[in-house]
Amino acid sequence: MRTAIAALFVLAFGVYAAAWRDAPIIEGDSPQYLRVAQDLEDFTLDSLHDRAPGYPMLLVLTGSSRNPGRTLFFVSLLLHFASVALLALVLQAAGLPRSWTLTFSVLLLLPPYVEPAGHVMTENLAQFFLVAAFGSLVCWFRRPAGWLLVCSAVLLGGAALTRPAYQALAFAVLALLMVMSRFFPQAAISRFQALMAGAILCAGTILILGTISISNYRKFGFPGVVPTAGIHLSTKTMAFVERLPDEYATVREILVKERDAQLTKRGGTHTGTQTIWSVRDEIASVTGLNNGDLSRYLVRMNLTLIRTAPIPYLEEVARSIAVYWFPAAGELATMHSTFLNWLWVALHAAIVLALFAQLIVFTGHGLFQGSLRFVGIRREERSTTLVASREQILAYVLAAAIVFYTMILSCLMDIGEVRQRRPTDVFIVLMVFVGARIWSQSLRPSTVNAAGCGERGNRAGQ
């Protein structure tokens, strides 16, 4: 199977190198990453930038800080192939048949999943860091080795330096592992294991981000990675920004005027969510605040606004969550073909529908089993159970944590667009395959004993 997957990678590399001759493509935020890369050419930052240094460092290392070329594209392709290979190994360890793993690999080599490698954006690199951290953590639980846990911690830090939304991911994983040690007996995670793994992951994130934050504080007076938390949070409140109290009257009128102009701008998004980026300099001039102080000011302002109007804020979050799950395939994937466009839409819809069908079944099953436990019915007396191995549970739940952590942070604190989901699309596909395997195992008559419990099948699954 490894030979077949390697052959797929070679074939895919040749196809995409020939088909996407214009890659890598400059997109909306690309110039900002290029500016950071140009500042990093001497491997030190001379200014406080809006973008984290993770992806710009890749631009520097590939000689793409001023004119992104084919080297960047080829390296990005290899990063995507490495991500697919690592996830294929996880599926193999989780006991999925070779045909399933091969199908999984083929699916992730289709244009919608490869496309981020063709853009001068962070999604491809963030995906690699997340996948490598995930794979290292799953392998550590299977074969505890300190270097695997350290690698996972460092890679999570790399993801946070690529996309700052992942700064708290290690802490979310720690909380999840503690829950799994208590409520997922099939995962066979002890409380000590959960604490040790979570503590090292958090320590790695704190060390890496802390080093950058201390450097930024010494140089620029800002104790953080990037000074944009207030900017991103402002994208959630533009629809009702006129409700700001009078203490923010000057800034409020600037925002309302620009938002209204963007709503009617020909060729614009007609949402006004990006208003803050257009008037940021004007607000800084009016308030007399620099980047770091302005971000903190905007955070306070938006929290005040959200407390004043919580329902409109939640309405914006709900809209973001809906849009977040829309297809993300762009011009590289569709190649301006209507047929391909609809084909990728149908593929994405099938994957997402399968994911949520599984989540409904698994969540309902978990709540039912939990209710039986709550009323004192012993496990061996329960009428149904899901048949899943330890590796399958770990892979599914940890992948779900990454997927939904990304969604929650993106939709609560930022615009929540489909581009922000793309680093986790490979995890969504992995969840569908692992979930389908658990489902199929649980339906086999041979896995259910005479009492209706899945104990024999559960042992076989493990």
C-alpha positions in Angstrom: 0.0 0.0 0.0 2.8 2.4 0.8 4.2 1.8 -2.7 0.8 2.6 -4.2 0.5 5.8 -2.2 4.0 6.9 -3.1 3.1 6.3 -6.8 0.0 8.4 -6.3 2.1 11.3 -4.9 4.5 11.1 -7.8 1.6 11.1 -10.3 -0.2 14.0 -8.5 3.0 16.1 -8.3 3.5 15.8 -12.1 -0.2 16.5 -12.8 -0.4 19.6 -10.6 3.0 20.9 -11.8 1.7 20.7 -15.4 -1.9 21.9 -14.8 -1.3 24.8 -12.4 1.5 26.6 -14.2 0.5 30.0 -12.6 0.8 28.7 -9.1 1.6 30.0 -6.6 -1.2 32.7 -6.8 -1.2 36.0 -4.9 -4.4 36.5 -3.0 -6.0 39.2 -0.8 -3.8 38.8 2.3 -0.7 37.6 0.4 1.0 41.1 0.3 0.9 41.3 4.1 2.7 38.0 4.4 5.2 39.1 1.8 5.9 42.3 3.8 6.6 40.3 6.9 8.9 37.9 4.9 10.9 40.9 3.6 11.3 42.1 7.1 12.5 38.6 8.1 15.1 38.2 5.4 17.8 38.9 8.0 15.9 36.6 10.4 14.9 39.4 12.8 11.7 41.6 12.9 12.2 45.3 12.7 8.5 46.2 12.9 5.4 44.9 14.6 3.2 43.3 11.9 -0.4 42.2 11.7 0.6 38.7 10.5 2.4 36.0 12.5 5.9 35.0 11.3 5.3 31.3 10.7 4.3 31.4 7.0 6.6 34.4 6.2 9.5 32.3 7.4 8.6 29.6 4.8 8.6 32.3 2.2 12.1 33.4 3.2 13.4 29.8 3.2 12.0 29.1 -0.3 13.4 32.4 -1.7 9.8 33.7 -2.1 9.9 36.8 0.1 9.7 39.2 -2.9 8.6 37.2 -5.8 6.9 33.8 -4.9 8.0 31.2 -7.4 7.7 27.6 -8.3 9.9 26.5 -5.5 7.3 27.7 -3.0 4.6 25.8 -4.9 6.6 22.6 -5.0 7.5 22.7 -1.3 3.8 23.4 -0.5 2.8 20.4 -2.6 5.2 18.2 -0.7 3.8 19.5 2.6 0.4 18.5 1.5 1.6 15.1 0.4 3.3 14.7 3.8 0.1 15.5 5.6 -1.8 12.9 3.6 0.8 10.3 4.2 0.8 11.0 8.0 -3.0 10.7 8.1 -2.9 7.5 6.1 -0.5 6.0 8.7 -3.0 7.0 11.4 -5.8 5.3 9.6 -3.6 2.2 9.1 -2.9 2.2 12.9 -6.6 2.6 13.5 -7.3 -0.7 11.7 -8.9 0.6 8.5 -8.6 -1.7 5.5 -6.0 -0.9 3.0 -8.6 -0.2 0.4 -10.2 2.4 2.7 -6.8 4.1 3.3 -6.0 4.1 -0.4 -9.4 5.7 -1.2 -8.8 8.3 1.6 -5.4 9.2 0.0 -6.9 9.5 -3.5 -9.7 11.7 -2.1 -7.2 14.1 -0.5 -5.2 14.4 -3.7 -8.2 15.9 -5.5 -7.9 19.6 -6.5 -10.2 21.0 -3.7 -7.8 19.6 -1.0 -4.6 20.4 -2.8 -5.6 23.9 -3.9 -4.2 25.7 -0.7 -0.7 24.6 -1.8 -1.2 26.8 -4.9 -1.9 30.0 -2.9 0.5 32.4 -1.1 -1.5 31.9 2.1 -1.2 30.1 5.4 -3.7 27.3 5.1 -1.3 24.7 3.6 1.5 25.2 6.2 -1.0 25.4 9.1 -2.5 22.1 7.9 0.9 20.4 7.9 1.7 21.6 11.4 -1.7 20.4 12.7 -1.5 17.1 11.0 2.0 16.4 12.2 1.1 17.4 15.7 -2.0 15.2 15.6 -0.1 12.3 14.2 2.7 12.6 16.8 0.1 12.7 19.7 -1.8 9.7 18.4 1.4 7.7 18.0 2.5 8.7 21.5 -0.6 7.2 23.0 0.0 4.0 21.0 3.7 3.8 21.8 4.7 6.3 24.5 8.0 7.9 23.6 9.0 11.3 24.9 10.3 12.6 21.6 6.8 12.1 20.0 5.2 14.3 22.7 7.9 16.9 22.4 7.4 16.9 18.6 3.7 17.4 19.0 4.2 20.3 21.3 6.6 22.0 19.0 4.4 21.5 16.0 1.4 22.9 17.8 3.5 26.0 18.6 4.3 26.1 14.8 0.6 26.1 14.0 0.0 29.0 16.4 2.9 30.9 14.8 1.3 30.3 11.4 -2.3 31.0 12.4 -2.6 32.8 15.8 -6.1 31.3 16.2 -4.3 28.1 17.4 -2.6 29.8 20.3 -5.1 28.1 22.7 -5.4 24.7 20.9 -3.0 22.9 23.3 -5.1 24.0 26.3 -8.3 22.7 24.5 -6.5 19.4 23.9 -5.6 19.2 27.6 -9.2 19.7 28.6 -10.4 17.1 26.1 -7.9 14.5 27.3 -9.0 15.0 30.8 -12.6 14.4 29.7 -11.6 11.4 27.7 -9.8 9.9 30.7 -13.0 10.2 32.7 -15.8 9.4 30.3 -14.2 7.4 27.4 -13.1 4.1 29.0 -12.5 2.5 25.6 -9.8 5.2 24.9 -7.8 3.7 27.8 -6.3 7.0 28.8 -5.3 7.3 32.4 -5.6 10.7 34.2 -1.8 10.7 34.5 -1.4 10.2 30.8 -3.9 13.0 30.0 -2.2 15.4 32.5 1.3 14.6 31.2 0.5 14.9 27.5 -1.6 18.1 28.0 1.0 19.7 30.2 3.8 19.1 27.7 1.7 20.4 24.8 0.8 23.5 26.8 4.4 24.0 27.9 5.6 23.8 24.3 3.0 26.4 23.2 3.8 28.7 26.1 7.6 28.4 25.5 7.3 29.2 21.8 4.7 31.9 21.9 6.2 33.3 25.1 9.5 33.8 23.4 8.0 35.7 20.5 5.8 37.7 22.9 8.7 38.7 25.1 10.7 39.7 22.0 7.8 41.8 20.7 7.4 43.4 24.1 11.1 44.4 24.3 11.2 45.7 20.8 7.7 47.2 20.3 6.0 47.3 23.7 3.4 44.7 22.7 3.3 41.5 24.8 1.8 39.2 22.2 2.3 37.5 18.8 0.2 39.8 16.7 -1.7 43.0 17.6 -4.9 42.1 15.8 -7.3 40.5 18.3 -9.4 43.7 18.4 -9.4 44.0 14.6 -10.7 40.4 14.2 -13.3 40.8 16.9 -14.5 44.0 15.1 -15.6 41.9 12.2 -18.3 40.3 14.4 -19.9 43.6 15.4 -20.2 45.8 12.3 -23.8 45.0 11.7 -24.8 46.6 15.0 -21.9 49.0 15.7 -24.2 52.0 16.0 -25.3 50.6 19.4 -21.9 51.6 20.9 -22.3 53.9 23.9 -21.5 57.6 23.6 -18.1 57.2 25.2 -17.1 55.7 21.8 -19.0 58.3 19.8 -16.2 59.4 17.5 -15.0 55.9 16.6 -18.6 54.8 16.3 -19.4 57.4 13.6 -16.2 56.6 11.7 -17.2 52.9 11.6 -20.9 53.5 10.7 -20.0 55.8 7.8 -17.5 53.4 6.3 -19.7 50.3 6.9 -22.6 52.0 5.1 -20.3 52.9 2.2 -19.1 49.3 1.9 -22.7 47.9 2.0 -23.4 49.7 -1.3 -20.0 49.5 -2.9 -20.2 47.9 -6.4 -18.2 44.7 -6.4 -17.9 44.5 -2.7 -19.1 41.8 -0.3 -22.1 43.9 0.8 -21.7 42.8 4.4 -19.5 45.5 5.9 -17.6 42.9 8.0 -14.2 44.2 6.8 -14.9 47.8 7.7 -12.3 48.0 10.4 -9.5 47.3 8.0 -10.4 50.3 5.9 -10.6 52.8 8.8 -8.0 51.4 11.1 -5.5 54.2 10.4 -8.1 56.8 10.8 -9.2 55.4 14.2 -5.5 55.2 15.3 -5.1 58.9 14.3 -8.3 59.9 16.2 -7.4 57.9 19.4 -3.7 58.5 19.2 -3.0 54.8 19.8 -0.3 52.6 18.2 -1.0 49.1 16.9 -0.8 47.2 20.3 -2.8 49.8 22.3 -5.3 50.1 19.5 -6.0 46.4 19.5 -6.6 46.4 23.3 -8.8 49.5 22.8 -10.9 47.7 20.2 -11.2 44.5 22.3 -12.6 46.6 25.2 -14.9 48.5 22.8 -16.3 45.3 21.2 -16.8 43.5 24.5 -18.8 46.5 25.7 -20.8 46.4 22.5 -21.4 42.6 22.8 -22.6 43.0 26.4 -24.9 45.8 25.2 -26.3 43.7 22.3 -25.7 40.0 22.9 -28.4 38.7 20.6 -27.2 40.6 17.5 -23.7 39.2 18.2 -25.0 35.7 18.5 -27.0 36.2 15.2 -23.7 37.1 13.5 -22.0 34.1 15.0 -24.8 31.8 13.8 -24.5 33.2 10.2 -20.8 32.6 10.3 -21.2 29.0 11.4 -23.6 28.4 8.5 -21.3 30.0 5.9 -18.2 28.3 7.5 -19.3 24.9 6.1 -19.8 26.1 2.5 -17.5 24.7 -0.3 -14.1 26.4 -0.5 -12.9 25.3 -4.0 -11.5 28.3 -6.0 -10.3 29.0 -9.4 -7.3 26.6 -9.3 -9.6 23.6 -8.3 -12.4 24.5 -10.7 -10.2 25.7 -13.6 -13.1 28.0 -14.6 -15.2 24.9 -15.4 -18.9 24.9 -14.3 -18.9 21.1 -14.3 -15.9 20.9 -12.0 -17.3 23.6 -9.8 -20.5 21.6 -9.2 -18.6 18.3 -8.9 -16.5 19.8 -6.0 -19.7 21.3 -4.5 -21.3 17.8 -4.6 -18.2 16.2 -3.1 -18.0 18.7 -0.3 -21.7 18.4 0.5 -21.4 14.6 0.6 -18.5 14.8 3.0 -20.1 17.3 5.3 -23.5 15.5 5.3 -21.7 12.2 6.2 -19.8 14.0 9.0 -22.9 15.4 10.6 -24.9 12.2 10.2 -22.2 10.4 12.1 -22.0 13.1 14.8 -25.8 12.9 15.3 -25.6 9.1 15.7 -22.5 9.1 17.9 -23.6 12.0 20.1 -27.1 10.5 20.5 -25.6 7.1 21.4 -23.3 8.7 23.9 -26.1 10.7 25.6 -28.2 7.5 25.7 -25.4 5.4 27.2 -24.7 8.3 29.6 -28.3 8.4 30.7 -28.2 4.6 31.4 -25.1 5.1 33.5 -26.7 8.0 35.3 -29.6 5.8 36.4 -27.3 3.0 37.5 -27.6 0.5 34.7 -24.4 -1.4 34.4 -22.4 -1.5 31.2 -23.0 -5.3 30.6 -26.8 -4.7 31.0 -27.0 -2.0 28.3 -28.8 -2.9 25.1 -26.4 -1.4 22.6 -22.8 -0.3 22.2 -20.5 1.0 19.5 -17.6 -1.2 18.5 -14.5 0.9 18.3 -10.8 0.4 19.0 -8.7 2.7 21.2 -6.9 4.1 18.1 -10.2 4.8 16.3 -11.6 6.7 19.3 -8.4 8.7 19.8 -8.2 9.6 16.1 -11.9 10.5 15.8 -12.1 12.6 19.0 -8.8 14.4 18.6 -9.6 15.2 15.0 -13.0 16.5 16.0 -11.4 18.7 18.7 -9.2 20.3 16.0 -12.1 20.8 13.6 -14.5 22.3 16.1 -12.0 24.3 18.0 -11.1 26.0 14.6 -14.8 26.6 13.9 -15.6 28.0 17.3 -12.6 30.4 17.4 -13.1 31.5 13.8 -16.9 32.2 14.3 -16.8 33.7 17.7 -13.7 35.9 17.3 -13.4 36.5 13.5 -15.4 36.5 10.3 -15.7 32.7 10.1 -15.2 32.3 6.4 -14.6 29.0 4.6 -10.9 29.8 4.1 -10.4 29.6 7.9 -11.8 26.0 7.7 -9.4 24.7 5.0 -6.5 23.7 7.3 -8.9 21.2 9.0 -10.6 19.8 5.8 -8.3 16.8 5.9 -9.4 16.1 9.5 -13.0 16.2 8.4 -12.4 13.6 5.8 -10.5 11.5 8.3 -13.4 11.7 10.7 -15.8 10.5 8.0 -13.6 7.5 7.2 -13.0 6.5 10.9 -16.6 7.1 11.7 -17.7 5.0 8.8 -15.5 2.2 10.0 -16.8 2.4 13.6 -20.4 2.4 12.2 -19.8 -0.6 10.0 -18.1 -2.6 12.8 -21.0 -1.9 15.1 -23.5 -3.2 12.5 -21.9 -6.6 12.1 -24.0 -9.4 13.7 -20.8 -11.2 14.8 -19.8 -8.4 17.0 -22.9 -8.6 19.2 -23.2 -11.3 21.9 -26.4 -13.0 23.0 -27.2 -10.3 25.5 -27.1 -7.6 22.9 -23.9 -6.1 24.1 -20.8 -5.6 21.9 -18.2 -6.9 24.3 -16.9 -9.6 22.0 -16.8 -7.2 19.0 -15.2 -4.6 21.2 -12.4 -6.9 22.1 -12.0 -7.8 18.4 -11.9 -4.1 17.5 -9.1 -3.5 19.9 
